[in-house]
C-alpha cells in the first residue's frame, strides 16, 4: 500500500470556553490513502469541522500526531504550517469564500502570492480551464452564479497541485443540480488521482465518495467503504433539464 | 507575500474608500506640513544668523540719529541742536578704550547723476574703517583712505549696482559721477554682495546701491542736505546760503550714525552702556539718538523663531498623534471588517507575518501618501510664513526627507497594533462568521 496522504493518530482537541472545557475531539485516528475520496459525516457538534481544521493545518491538535504526505505536521510553527497549507492543501468552503474585489483569475492566483517556489505563470489560467471557466477569468464573483463561484474556489484549491483537497459542505449553498455538477467535478478530479476529504451531512453527497467516515461526539463511530457508489454523471442524467440557465449573464 | 502586491492591495483598499482614506490621512497631512514648516523656519533662522555673522559680525553696536517731535524737539533745539555729531564719535573713541573701531557715518541726500541720468543710490560719508567693519570687498580700485579725509578729496567708492546703472560694463575707476551739485571721481568699485532675502529685520546694509565718500566732504558741502531735500523755494534757498556761510566747527557737525566695533560680542552690552553714558552727558540727556545692538536683535529674532518652531513642533506632534490614533482606529475597524479576507488568505497559505506585513504596509501607504500631501502643504505654509511674517524660510531636501521618515515612523507605530490583531485572527472562525 502506498504511503498514506493523511495519517492521524489519536488527535484530540480541547477548547477552553470560560470555565467549561469543550472536548471537540476525543482521540481520532484516520488514514487516507492517495486517490481516496472520503466523506466525513456526522451531526453538528460531532467534531467534523474541528477535524477538518486540524487536517487542514489551520489549527493544532491538543494531543496526538498527524502526518500529512509523510511529514509530521502536528508540532510545526505558524510559518511552516502556512507553507504546508499553501503547497499541500486545497480548501473548498460552503460559502465559496472568494475575495469580492478580485476577478476570478485573481482569486485563483491568490495562493501564488504566498508561494515559496516558482510557479508557472499560466497555472491559474489552466486551473480555471480545468473547472470549465476559462472564459470567466475576468468576471468578479458577483457576476458569477453560485456553481461558477464554487468552481473558481475549486480552481483556487487546485492551482498549486495539493496533496489533498478538503471540502467543507461544498454543496450546502447550491441548488441540487449545481451541487451535483460540483460533485461531478470532484469525482473527475478524484479519477484523475486527487485525494479528497469532504465534510457533509448529506448522505446523497456522501454516497458519491469511495468511503464514509461517521463521527459523533468527537469520536469516529463508523468507517466503511461505499458499496453502491453513485456516479454523478448518472445522477445528472436522471435530473430534469433546467428550465432556465441558472448562471447570471455577466456584464462585459 | 511579495512587497509590491501588498502595496498594491493597500492602494486598492484606499481607492475603494476614498473619502474615508482622505479623512484618515488629514492628521498626518497637517502633522507633516507642520514638520516641514518648523524645519524650514529653523533653517531660515539659522541662515539669517549666519548671514549677519558673515556680513557684519555681531561684535558691533550702532548709534543712530533719531528725529524728535513736539516739546522734545524744542528742548533739543536749545540743548543739543546738532543731534549726533562727529564730535560724539570722536569722544566715544577717546573715552571708551575697549572700542576697536569707531566709525562715523553721514548720510547725504543728494541726487546722483551720470550723463544726465539719475541713478538710485544711497550716499554715505565715512572713514576707512567702515569698509573693515562691514567687511566690504573691492572689485577694483581702492576704498576712501585717511589722505582723502585729510584733503577733503572729492572722490567716491560705488557699489556694484550703482556701477552697473551708471557705467554698465565700462571700467568705472577714474570716471566722474555727479552727486548733488558737484563732480566726484570714482576711486573704487565694490564687489557685488548677495544678501539673502529676509535679513531685513537685522541691520545689514545692502551695499550694492551704496556710494561712499570721505566723511569730511560729506559734512562740509553736503551738510545742508542732511535729512532735507534740495530747497525749492526762496526762503529755503536763503537758509541754505546762510548755512553755507555759517559752518560750525567739524566736531559739531551732525552725522547720521556711529558704528562702534568691540573685540568680542560679549562686550556689546558694555559698549552700548558706555556709549549711552557718554552721549547722555554730551547731549544733556536729550534722547536724540538710539543704540542698536545687532547681536541682541539677532538673539531676539532667533528667540521668536524658536518659539514659533516650538509651537509648530507641538502642532506637529499633536496632529501626528491624533492622526496616528485615527489611522489605528480605522485600521482596527478594517481588520474586523476584513476578517473573512484574512481567513481566506490564511487558508491559501498566508502566514501570520504575511498578514501582519500586509496590514502594516497598508498603514504605511496611508501615512506615506498623507506625508507626501503634507509636504506639499508644508512648502505652501512655509511660503505663506515667508510672505506674511517676513521670515526667511528654507525648505531643504533634508526637511522633506525628515518628514517622510516621520510619516513612515507614524505608520509603523500606529499600524503595528492593528497588524498584530489582523495576524491573530483565527482563519476558520473568520470564515464561519457570516
Boltz contact constraints between the chains, C-beta under 6 A:
constraints:
  - contact:
      token1: [A, 53]
      token2: [B, 428]
      max_distance: 6.0
  - contact:
      token1: [A, 58]
      token2: [B, 427]
      max_distance: 6.0
  - contact:
      token1: [A, 58]
      token2: [B, 428]
      max_distance: 6.0
  - contact:
      token1: [A, 78]
      token2: [B, 351]
      max_distance: 6.0
  - contact:
      token1: [A, 78]
      token2: [B, 352]
      max_distance: 6.0
  - contact:
      token1: [A, 79]
      token2: [B, 351]
      max_distance: 6.0
  - contact:
      token1: [A, 82]
      token2: [B, 349]
      max_distance: 6.0
  - contact:
      token1: [A, 82]
      token2: [B, 351]
      max_distance: 6.0
  - contact:
      token1: [A, 85]
      token2: [B, 349]
      max_distance: 6.0
  - contact:
      token1: [A, 86]
      token2: [B, 349]
      max_distance: 6.0
  - contact:
      token1: [A, 91]
      token2: [B, 347]
      max_distance: 6.0
  - contact:
      token1: [A, 97]
      token2: [B, 344]
      max_distance: 6.0
  - contact:
      token1: [A, 97]
      token2: [B, 431]
      max_distance: 6.0
  - contact:
      token1: [A, 99]
      token2: [B, 341]
      max_distance: 6.0
  - contact:
      token1: [A, 110]
      token2: [B, 348]
      max_distance: 6.0
  - contact:
      token1: [A, 111]
      token2: [B, 348]
      max_distance: 6.0
  - contact:
      token1: [A, 111]
      token2: [B, 349]
      max_distance: 6.0
  - contact:
      token1: [A, 113]
      token2: [B, 1]
      max_distance: 6.0
  - contact:
      token1: [A, 113]
      token2: [B, 5]
      max_distance: 6.0
  - contact:
      token1: [A, 114]
      token2: [B, 1]
      max_distance: 6.0
  - contact:
      token1: [A, 114]
      token2: [B, 349]
      max_distance: 6.0
  - contact:
      token1: [A, 114]
      token2: [B, 350]
      max_distance: 6.0
